[in-house]
Amino acid sequence: MREKKERFLALYEPVHQSFERFCKVRAYGQMPFKDLMQETLLIAYSKLDQSQEADKFLFFLFGIATRVLANFRRKAKLMELDELPESDHFQLPEATRRSEMDFLYKALSLLHADQRDALVFFEMVGFSVREIADHQKKSEEAIRQSLSRGRKKLLEILKNNAEYKNSMP
């Protein structure tokens, strides 16, 4: 038991920040990101025996988190839960920065899942196009297209909603 815990922590500690950023973006507006992280880590720990090379552990967590979120959405749909309270989302120390992050995360949530994932992996987590392509089992050119289209769509969303952002307290 102790060996398993030490192995898990050895795999998790180097990827914690990247995994947390991923969960914040993917869970935004759907479920509290800390719940997504905890559920994912619990599942990952229970499946550690099936796993994992250190260089693939972060992708292992991403896959679990994506399935946890999909299951949550499916259950929420069945229960007809439309929205979660805003207080369940992450909080930043400065109100201005928090509102900017909220605005960006809302805009990201409007993108197609492939585009959003590619942008999050590339821009926020810091993965290369090749790493994203390997993870999503797509060609590097397809990832570049997703990044390009995602950036254009995100810019369009941000421009169209600039008045809304400027009216925020």
C-alpha positions in Angstrom: 0.0 0.0 0.0 2.8 2.4 0.9 4.7 1.6 -2.3 1.6 2.3 -4.4 1.1 5.6 -2.6 4.7 6.6 -3.2 4.6 5.6 -6.8 1.4 7.5 -7.4 2.8 10.6 -5.8 6.0 10.3 -7.8 4.0 10.2 -11.0 1.6 13.0 -10.0 3.7 15.7 -8.4 5.5 16.7 -11.6 2.2 17.0 -13.5 0.1 18.6 -10.8 0.1 22.2 -12.2 -0.7 21.1 -15.8 -3.4 18.8 -14.6 -5.0 21.5 -12.4 -5.0 24.0 -15.3 -6.6 21.4 -17.5 -9.3 20.7 -15.0 -10.0 24.4 -14.4 -10.6 25.0 -18.1 -12.5 21.8 -18.9 -14.8 21.9 -15.9 -15.6 25.5 -16.1 -19.4 26.1 -16.0 -20.1 22.4 -15.7 -18.8 21.2 -12.3 -16.4 22.4 -9.7 -12.9 21.8 -10.9 -11.7 20.5 -7.6 -14.4 17.8 -7.7 -13.2 16.9 -11.2 -9.6 16.7 -10.0 -10.5 14.6 -6.9 -12.7 12.2 -8.8 -10.0 11.7 -11.5 -7.2 11.2 -9.0 -9.3 8.6 -7.1 -9.9 6.7 -10.2 -6.3 7.0 -11.4 -5.0 5.8 -8.0 -7.4 2.8 -8.1 -6.1 1.9 -11.7 -2.5 2.6 -11.0 -1.7 -1.2 -11.3 -2.8 -1.1 -15.0 -0.5 1.8 -15.6 1.7 3.9 -16.4 4.9 5.2 -17.8 5.8 8.5 -16.2 5.8 10.3 -19.6 2.2 9.2 -20.3 0.7 9.7 -16.8 -0.6 13.2 -17.5 -2.4 11.9 -20.6 -3.8 9.1 -18.5 -5.2 11.7 -16.1 -6.6 13.8 -19.0 -8.4 10.8 -20.4 -10.0 9.9 -17.0 -11.0 13.6 -16.4 -12.6 13.8 -19.8 -14.7 10.7 -19.0 -15.6 11.9 -15.5 -16.8 15.2 -17.0 -18.8 13.4 -19.7 -20.4 11.2 -17.1 -21.2 14.2 -14.9 -22.8 16.0 -17.9 -24.9 12.9 -18.7 -26.1 12.7 -15.1 -26.8 16.4 -14.9 -28.8 16.2 -18.1 -30.9 13.4 -16.6 -31.4 15.4 -13.5 -32.1 18.5 -15.5 -29.5 20.6 -13.8 -28.8 23.6 -15.9 -26.2 25.5 -14.0 -23.9 25.2 -11.1 -23.5 28.1 -8.7 -20.6 30.4 -9.6 -19.2 30.1 -6.1 -18.1 26.6 -6.9 -15.5 27.7 -9.4 -11.9 28.6 -8.6 -11.2 31.9 -7.0 -8.3 34.2 -7.7 -7.1 36.7 -5.2 -7.8 39.8 -7.4 -11.4 40.5 -8.5 -10.3 42.0 -11.8 -8.1 39.0 -12.7 -10.8 36.6 -11.7 -13.4 38.4 -13.9 -11.0 38.3 -16.9 -10.3 34.6 -16.3 -14.0 33.9 -16.0 -14.6 35.7 -19.2 -11.9 33.7 -21.0 -13.1 30.4 -19.6 -16.7 31.2 -20.7 -15.4 32.0 -24.2 -13.4 28.7 -24.3 -16.4 26.7 -23.2 -18.2 27.9 -26.3 -15.6 26.3 -28.6 -15.9 22.8 -30.1 -14.3 20.3 -27.8 -11.4 19.4 -30.2 -10.5 23.1 -30.7 -10.8 23.8 -27.0 -8.7 20.8 -26.0 -6.0 21.7 -28.6 -5.9 25.3 -27.4 -5.8 24.3 -23.7 -3.1 21.7 -24.3 -1.0 24.0 -26.4 -1.4 27.4 -24.9 -2.1 26.7 -21.2 -0.5 23.4 -20.5 2.4 23.9 -22.9 2.3 20.7 -25.0 3.8 20.5 -28.4 1.7 19.9 -31.5 3.2 16.4 -31.7 2.3 15.6 -28.1 -1.3 16.7 -28.7 -1.5 14.7 -31.9 -0.3 11.6 -30.1 -2.8 12.1 -27.3 -5.8 12.8 -29.6 -4.7 10.2 -32.1 -4.8 12.7 -35.0 -2.3 14.0 -37.4 -0.1 17.0 -36.6 -1.8 18.9 -39.4 -5.2 18.2 -37.9 -4.0 19.7 -34.6 -2.6 22.7 -36.4 -6.0 23.2 -38.1 -7.8 22.8 -34.7 -5.5 25.4 -33.2 -6.0 27.8 -36.0 -9.8 27.5 -36.2 -10.0 27.6 -32.4 -8.0 30.8 -32.2 -10.1 32.4 -34.9 -13.4 31.3 -33.2 -12.1 32.4 -29.8 -11.2 35.8 -31.1 -14.6 36.2 -32.7 -16.3 35.2 -29.5 -14.2 37.6 -27.4 -14.8 40.5 -29.9 -18.5 39.9 -30.0 -18.7 39.8 -26.2 -16.3 42.7 -25.5 -19.2 45.0 -24.5 -20.4 42.4 -22.0 -16.9 42.1 -20.5 -16.6 45.9 -20.3 -19.9 46.2 -18.4 -18.8 43.6 -15.8 -18.1 45.1 -12.3 
